Amino acid sequence: MTALNLLQAALDLAPIGKMGAALGAGIAAIAAGIGIGNIGRAAVESIARQPEASGSIQTNMILTAAFIEGVALFAIVVCLLIAIA
């Protein structure tokens, strides 16, 4: 194969890479939503069982949700950078 044929083959796969990046960004967003929903559910159940510990439970819930949002944002940015390149 010549170099021109290799470049043509790589260009033919570019839309598939962009589709993969878009699917990755979507999966990251959905997974973050599910994770934060699970955190909220567990926090509400914990507060219902021990109302006196609600302050520390809420603090830990918000901190964990922020970490999940950060990881999801990082994943989406990486997928968008892959889609642009």
C-alpha positions in Angstrom: 0.0 0.0 0.0 1.2 3.4 -0.7 1.1 6.3 1.7 -1.9 7.8 -0.2 -3.9 4.6 0.3 -3.1 4.6 4.0 -4.2 8.2 4.3 -7.4 7.5 2.4 -8.2 4.5 4.7 -7.6 6.7 7.8 -9.9 9.4 6.5 -12.6 6.9 5.9 -12.6 6.0 9.6 -12.8 9.5 10.9 -16.6 9.6 11.1 -16.6 6.4 13.1 -14.1 8.0 15.6 -16.4 11.0 15.9 -19.4 8.8 16.5 -17.4 6.9 19.2 -16.5 10.2 20.9 -20.1 11.4 20.9 -21.3 8.1 22.4 -18.6 8.3 25.0 -19.7 11.8 26.0 -23.3 10.7 26.2 -22.4 7.6 28.3 -20.3 9.8 30.7 -23.2 12.2 31.2 -25.7 9.4 31.8 -23.4 7.6 34.2 -22.9 10.8 36.1 -26.6 11.3 36.4 -27.1 7.8 37.6 -24.3 8.1 40.1 -25.6 11.4 41.6 -29.1 9.9 41.8 -27.8 7.0 43.7 -25.9 9.3 46.1 -29.1 11.3 46.7 -31.1 8.2 47.3 -28.6 6.8 49.8 -28.4 10.2 51.5 -32.1 10.5 51.9 -32.3 6.9 53.3 -29.5 7.6 55.7 -31.1 10.8 57.0 -34.4 9.0 57.4 -32.6 6.4 59.6 -30.5 8.8 61.6 -31.9 12.4 61.5 -29.3 13.6 64.0 -26.5 13.0 61.4 -28.1 14.9 58.6 -25.5 17.7 58.6 -22.5 15.4 58.0 -24.5 13.2 55.6 -25.4 16.3 53.5 -21.8 17.6 53.5 -20.5 14.2 52.3 -23.2 13.9 49.7 -22.5 17.3 48.2 -18.7 16.6 48.2 -19.1 13.3 46.5 -21.5 14.7 43.9 -19.0 17.4 43.1 -16.3 14.8 42.6 -18.6 12.8 40.2 -19.4 16.0 38.3 -15.7 16.8 37.9 -14.9 13.3 36.6 -17.9 13.5 34.2 -16.9 16.9 32.9 -13.3 15.7 32.4 -14.7 12.7 30.4 -16.9 14.9 28.3 -14.1 17.3 27.5 -11.8 14.4 26.5 -14.5 13.0 24.2 -15.1 16.5 22.6 -11.3 16.9 22.1 -11.3 13.5 20.3 -14.2 14.5 18.2 -12.5 17.8 17.1 -9.2 16.2 16.3 
